[in-house]
Amino acid sequence: MLGQEAPLEEKERWDPDFAKRKKIIAILQPMLPEFAIHMGGTTSIDITKPGIDKAYGIAKLRDQLAMPISEMLFAGDAIFPGGNDYPHRWRASTASRFETLVRPRG
C-alpha cells in the first residue's frame, strides 16, 4: 500500500498504465452510483459529488477573482480523459501537465 507521502518513483511504478485504478474504479462505480469517480495523479482516485470537481473549483475562483477563465493558467498531473484534471469542461487559455512545469528536463 502506498501512502500520500510515498516517493514519486514508487507511485509511478505502482500503476504506470492506469490499469490498477481502472479496475478499482470499475468496481466502485456500481457501488457508488451517486458519486463521480476519477483518477488523479499517479496513485489517487477522487470520489466526489457529481459536478463538484476541478471545473467547479475553477468556476468559483473565476467568480471570486472576477477573472475570465480565458486568462487563467491551469496545471495538473492528470490532464487526460478520465483524469481529475481533464479540462474538458472549461476553457483556460493554457492547460499543462504539472510535471512539465516543475520537473527538470534531461
N, CA and C atoms as a LAMMPS dump frame, in Angstrom:
ITEM: TIMESTEP
0
ITEM: NUMBER OF ATOMS
318
ITEM: BOX BOUNDS ff ff ff
-5.0000000000000000e+02 5.0000000000000000e+02
-5.0000000000000000e+02 5.0000000000000000e+02
-5.0000000000000000e+02 5.0000000000000000e+02
ITEM: ATOMS id mol type element x y z
1 1 1 N 0.834 -1.164 0
2 1 2 C 0 0 0
3 1 3 C 0.889 1.242 0
4 2 1 N 0.59 2.184 -0.847
5 2 2 C 1.345 3.434 -0.915
6 2 3 C 0.567 4.531 -0.191
7 3 1 N 1.277 5.334 0.531
8 3 2 C 0.659 6.478 1.19
9 3 3 C 0.848 7.739 0.371
10 4 1 N 0.183 8.789 0.783
11 4 2 C 0.255 10.071 0.082
12 4 3 C 1.683 10.596 0.005
13 5 1 N 2.491 10.298 1.013
14 5 2 C 3.849 10.828 1.046
15 5 3 C 4.894 9.838 0.534
16 6 1 N 4.459 8.782 -0.142
17 6 2 C 5.401 7.826 -0.735
18 6 3 C 6.238 8.538 -1.792
19 7 1 N 7.462 8.086 -2.008
20 7 2 C 8.291 8.702 -3.047
21 7 3 C 7.617 8.615 -4.42
22 8 1 N 7.754 9.663 -5.205
23 8 2 C 7.123 9.736 -6.522
24 8 3 C 7.505 8.54 -7.39
25 9 1 N 8.758 8.112 -7.322
26 9 2 C 9.202 6.989 -8.147
27 9 3 C 8.403 5.727 -7.835
28 10 1 N 8.115 5.49 -6.55
29 10 2 C 7.31 4.328 -6.169
30 10 3 C 5.887 4.467 -6.688
31 11 1 N 5.342 5.66 -6.585
32 11 2 C 3.988 5.896 -7.076
33 11 3 C 3.911 5.65 -8.583
34 12 1 N 4.901 6.14 -9.312
35 12 2 C 4.901 5.962 -10.762
36 12 3 C 5.006 4.493 -11.155
37 13 1 N 5.719 3.694 -10.366
38 13 2 C 5.845 2.255 -10.654
39 13 3 C 4.581 1.488 -10.308
40 14 1 N 3.804 1.975 -9.349
41 14 2 C 2.643 1.235 -8.866
42 14 3 C 1.569 1.039 -9.933
43 15 1 N 1.266 2.062 -10.715
44 15 2 C 0.187 1.965 -11.71
45 15 3 C 0.534 2.778 -12.957
46 16 1 N 1.622 2.429 -13.64
47 16 2 C 2.095 3.265 -14.743
48 16 3 C 1.145 3.347 -15.933
49 17 1 N 0.324 2.322 -16.13
50 17 2 C -0.6 2.328 -17.274
51 17 3 C -2.061 2.526 -16.854
52 18 1 N -2.274 2.913 -15.604
53 18 2 C -3.6 3.198 -15.041
54 18 3 C -4.48 1.955 -14.898
55 19 1 N -3.969 0.776 -15.212
56 19 2 C -4.779 -0.449 -15.212
57 19 3 C -5.335 -0.775 -13.826
58 20 1 N -4.523 -0.613 -12.789
59 20 2 C -4.997 -0.931 -11.435
60 20 3 C -6.145 -0.022 -11.023
61 21 1 N -5.976 1.269 -11.263
62 21 2 C -7.03 2.203 -10.855
63 21 3 C -8.283 2.056 -11.71
64 22 1 N -8.121 1.709 -12.982
65 22 2 C -9.301 1.471 -13.827
66 22 3 C -10.118 0.303 -13.269
67 23 1 N -9.435 -0.748 -12.81
68 23 2 C -10.141 -1.887 -12.217
69 23 3 C -10.855 -1.474 -10.929
70 24 1 N -10.171 -0.701 -10.093
71 24 2 C -10.768 -0.247 -8.834
72 24 3 C -11.997 0.62 -9.121
73 25 1 N -11.873 1.523 -10.076
74 25 2 C -12.994 2.407 -10.427
75 25 3 C -14.156 1.599 -10.977
76 26 1 N -13.871 0.589 -11.791
77 26 2 C -14.931 -0.258 -12.341
78 26 3 C -15.694 -0.981 -11.223
79 27 1 N -15.017 -1.326 -10.16
80 27 2 C -15.675 -1.963 -9.003
81 27 3 C -16.486 -0.933 -8.216
82 28 1 N -15.908 0.257 -8.03
83 28 2 C -16.556 1.278 -7.203
84 28 3 C -17.781 1.915 -7.856
85 29 1 N -17.75 2.12 -9.168
86 29 2 C -18.838 2.855 -9.822
87 29 3 C -20.217 2.247 -9.576
88 30 1 N -20.407 0.933 -9.72
89 30 2 C -21.748 0.4 -9.432
90 30 3 C -22.105 0.45 -7.947
91 31 1 N -21.107 0.471 -7.085
92 31 2 C -21.351 0.535 -5.653
93 31 3 C -21.695 1.945 -5.185
94 32 1 N -21.224 2.949 -5.932
95 32 2 C -21.397 4.357 -5.554
96 32 3 C -21.983 5.156 -6.722
97 33 1 N -23.16 4.781 -7.21
98 33 2 C -23.695 5.439 -8.413
99 33 3 C -24.003 6.923 -8.222
100 34 1 N -24.143 7.358 -6.984
101 34 2 C -24.469 8.771 -6.736
102 34 3 C -23.232 9.664 -6.706
103 35 1 N -22.052 9.079 -6.954
104 35 2 C -20.807 9.843 -6.925
105 35 3 C -20.091 9.796 -8.271
106 36 1 N -19.257 10.807 -8.505
107 36 2 C -18.359 10.83 -9.662
108 36 3 C -17.005 10.288 -9.205
109 37 1 N -16.415 9.411 -9.992
110 37 2 C -15.146 8.783 -9.616
111 37 3 C -14.155 8.977 -10.761
112 38 1 N -13.003 9.576 -10.433
113 38 2 C -11.984 9.874 -11.445
114 38 3 C -10.593 9.571 -10.912
115 39 1 N -9.699 9.241 -11.833
116 39 2 C -8.291 9.068 -11.462
117 39 3 C -7.658 10.423 -11.256
118 40 1 N -6.716 10.475 -10.329
119 40 2 C -5.966 11.693 -10.103
120 40 3 C -4.5 11.357 -9.915
121 41 1 N -3.634 12.173 -10.439
122 41 2 C -2.199 11.984 -10.221
123 41 3 C -1.706 10.604 -10.593
124 42 1 N -0.765 10.107 -9.812
125 42 2 C -0.14 8.825 -10.125
126 42 3 C -0.769 7.654 -9.393
127 43 1 N -1.444 7.902 -8.262
128 43 2 C -1.996 6.797 -7.485
129 43 3 C -3.389 7.04 -6.935
130 44 1 N -3.889 8.229 -6.991
131 44 2 C -5.129 8.532 -6.28
132 44 3 C -6.376 8.312 -7.132
133 45 1 N -7.492 8.21 -6.423
134 45 2 C -8.819 8.146 -7.024
135 45 3 C -9.667 9.169 -6.274
136 46 1 N -10.297 10.057 -7.01
137 46 2 C -11.164 11.071 -6.411
138 46 3 C -12.604 10.585 -6.455
139 47 1 N -13.302 10.686 -5.346
140 47 2 C -14.725 10.352 -5.258
141 47 3 C -15.423 11.597 -4.736
142 48 1 N -16.257 12.188 -5.585
143 48 2 C -16.921 13.44 -5.234
144 48 3 C -18.389 13.39 -5.644
145 49 1 N -19.141 14.365 -5.185
146 49 2 C -20.499 14.52 -5.687
147 49 3 C -20.397 14.963 -7.145
148 50 1 N -21.301 14.514 -8.005
149 50 2 C -21.252 14.951 -9.407
150 50 3 C -21.258 16.478 -9.511
151 51 1 N -20.388 16.977 -10.34
152 51 2 C -20.303 18.421 -10.552
153 51 3 C -19.399 19.151 -9.58
154 52 1 N -18.974 18.506 -8.505
155 52 2 C -18.043 19.134 -7.559
156 52 3 C -16.655 18.608 -7.911
157 53 1 N -16.032 19.281 -8.837
158 53 2 C -14.758 18.83 -9.376
159 53 3 C -13.88 20.036 -9.686
160 54 1 N -12.805 19.815 -10.417
161 54 2 C -11.886 20.918 -10.724
162 54 3 C -12.587 22.007 -11.533
163 55 1 N -13.469 21.62 -12.434
164 55 2 C -14.189 22.624 -13.22
165 55 3 C -15.041 23.508 -12.306
166 56 1 N -15.659 22.904 -11.317
167 56 2 C -16.448 23.649 -10.332
168 56 3 C -15.548 24.62 -9.567
169 57 1 N -14.386 24.128 -9.13
170 57 2 C -13.453 24.974 -8.396
171 57 3 C -12.951 26.143 -9.232
172 58 1 N -12.669 25.885 -10.489
173 58 2 C -12.201 26.955 -11.376
174 58 3 C -13.306 27.996 -11.574
175 59 1 N -14.539 27.542 -11.725
176 59 2 C -15.653 28.492 -11.882
177 59 3 C -15.809 29.349 -10.624
178 60 1 N -15.659 28.739 -9.448
179 60 2 C -15.738 29.507 -8.197
180 60 3 C -14.601 30.523 -8.107
181 61 1 N -13.399 30.105 -8.486
182 61 2 C -12.251 31.012 -8.483
183 61 3 C -12.487 32.168 -9.454
184 62 1 N -13.004 31.846 -10.629
185 62 2 C -13.336 32.884 -11.608
186 62 3 C -14.28 33.903 -10.991
187 63 1 N -15.304 33.417 -10.32
188 63 2 C -16.285 34.323 -9.722
189 63 3 C -15.674 35.159 -8.603
190 64 1 N -14.874 34.55 -7.752
191 64 2 C -14.266 35.274 -6.623
192 64 3 C -13.269 36.331 -7.09
193 65 1 N -12.502 36 -8.136
194 65 2 C -11.478 36.935 -8.629
195 65 3 C -11.977 37.863 -9.716
196 66 1 N -13.169 37.604 -10.21
197 66 2 C -13.7 38.358 -11.352
198 66 3 C -12.705 38.326 -12.51
199 67 1 N -12.177 37.148 -12.764
200 67 2 C -11.19 36.953 -13.824
201 67 3 C -11.75 35.991 -14.87
202 68 1 N -11.702 36.36 -16.126
203 68 2 C -12.178 35.433 -17.15
204 68 3 C -11.331 34.151 -17.172
205 69 1 N -11.999 33.019 -17.344
206 69 2 C -11.28 31.749 -17.418
207 69 3 C -10.257 31.77 -18.554
208 70 1 N -10.559 32.501 -19.613
209 70 2 C -9.636 32.56 -20.756
210 70 3 C -8.282 33.173 -20.394
211 71 1 N -8.194 33.856 -19.237
212 71 2 C -6.932 34.445 -18.797
213 71 3 C -6.215 33.595 -17.749
214 72 1 N -6.775 32.436 -17.416
215 72 2 C -6.193 31.581 -16.383
216 72 3 C -5.237 30.552 -16.99
217 73 1 N -4.287 30.131 -16.164
218 73 2 C -3.398 29.023 -16.488
219 73 3 C -3.769 27.888 -15.55
220 74 1 N -4.03 26.727 -16.097
221 74 2 C -4.366 25.57 -15.289
222 74 3 C -3.261 24.539 -15.428
223 75 1 N -2.773 24.03 -14.294
224 75 2 C -1.751 22.982 -14.306
225 75 3 C -2.254 21.824 -13.455
226 76 1 N -2.068 20.622 -13.939
227 76 2 C -2.479 19.44 -13.2
228 76 3 C -1.668 18.244 -13.647
229 77 1 N -1.732 17.171 -12.877
230 77 2 C -0.963 15.979 -13.239
231 77 3 C -1.818 14.895 -13.869
232 78 1 N -3.105 15.121 -13.992
233 78 2 C -3.99 14.114 -14.582
234 78 3 C -4.848 14.739 -15.678
235 79 1 N -4.195 15.414 -16.623
236 79 2 C -4.912 16.043 -17.737
237 79 3 C -5.01 15.023 -18.865
238 80 1 N -5.949 14.099 -18.684
239 80 2 C -6.24 13.082 -19.701
240 80 3 C -7.687 12.655 -19.486
241 81 1 N -8.35 12.14 -20.524
242 81 2 C -9.742 11.71 -20.341
243 81 3 C -9.852 10.736 -19.164
244 82 1 N -10.754 11.035 -18.253
245 82 2 C -10.928 10.225 -17.055
246 82 3 C -10.101 10.703 -15.875
247 83 1 N -9.145 11.595 -16.136
248 83 2 C -8.318 12.146 -15.07
249 83 3 C -9.023 13.289 -14.373
250 84 1 N -8.691 13.497 -13.104
251 84 2 C -9.396 14.533 -12.339
252 84 3 C -9.008 15.951 -12.748
253 85 1 N -7.988 16.094 -13.56
254 85 2 C -7.587 17.43 -14.033
255 85 3 C -7.964 17.666 -15.495
256 86 1 N -8.68 16.742 -16.083
257 86 2 C -9.017 16.874 -17.508
258 86 3 C -9.879 18.11 -17.742
259 87 1 N -9.377 19.068 -18.483
260 87 2 C -10.065 20.368 -18.59
261 87 3 C -11.134 20.436 -19.681
262 88 1 N -11.881 19.367 -19.877
263 88 2 C -12.877 19.383 -20.946
264 88 3 C -14.063 20.28 -20.656
265 89 1 N -14.269 20.675 -19.395
266 89 2 C -15.452 21.453 -19.066
267 89 3 C -15.164 22.939 -18.888
268 90 1 N -13.957 23.342 -19.089
269 90 2 C -13.639 24.771 -19.019
270 90 3 C -12.665 25.102 -20.142
271 91 1 N -12.417 26.337 -20.339
272 91 2 C -11.58 26.773 -21.454
273 91 3 C -10.483 27.704 -20.954
274 92 1 N -9.642 27.217 -20.071
275 92 2 C -8.498 28.026 -19.628
276 92 3 C -7.636 28.31 -20.851
277 93 1 N -6.965 29.433 -20.844
278 93 2 C -6.165 29.776 -22.007
279 93 3 C -5.026 28.789 -22.203
280 94 1 N -4.535 28.194 -21.108
281 94 2 C -3.458 27.221 -21.183
282 94 3 C -3.689 26.15 -20.135
283 95 1 N -3.498 24.899 -20.524
284 95 2 C -3.531 23.786 -19.572
285 95 3 C -2.269 22.978 -19.802
286 96 1 N -1.584 22.629 -18.739
287 96 2 C -0.324 21.916 -18.859
288 96 3 C -0.2 20.887 -17.759
289 97 1 N 0.433 19.742 -18.107
290 97 2 C 0.718 18.761 -17.068
291 97 3 C 1.676 19.392 -16.073
292 98 1 N 1.399 19.228 -14.799
293 98 2 C 2.185 19.841 -13.739
294 98 3 C 3.659 19.488 -13.862
295 99 1 N 3.975 18.217 -14.17
296 99 2 C 5.37 17.793 -14.284
297 99 3 C 6.104 18.583 -15.357
298 100 1 N 5.39 18.985 -16.4
299 100 2 C 6.011 19.771 -17.471
300 100 3 C 6.502 21.1 -16.942
301 101 1 N 5.802 21.634 -15.952
302 101 2 C 6.142 22.95 -15.43
303 101 3 C 7.234 22.893 -14.352
304 102 1 N 7.354 21.782 -13.618
305 102 2 C 8.25 21.783 -12.475
306 102 3 C 9.401 20.774 -12.541
307 103 1 N 9.311 19.748 -13.333
308 103 2 C 10.379 18.767 -13.388
309 103 3 C 11.523 19.237 -14.276
310 104 1 N 12.752 19.074 -13.803
311 104 2 C 13.879 19.427 -14.669
312 104 3 C 13.948 18.467 -15.84
313 105 1 N 14.334 18.976 -16.954
314 105 2 C 14.465 18.143 -18.16
315 105 3 C 15.889 17.598 -18.236
316 106 1 N 15.994 16.418 -18.836
317 106 2 C 17.336 15.906 -19.032
318 106 3 C 17.539 14.505 -18.711
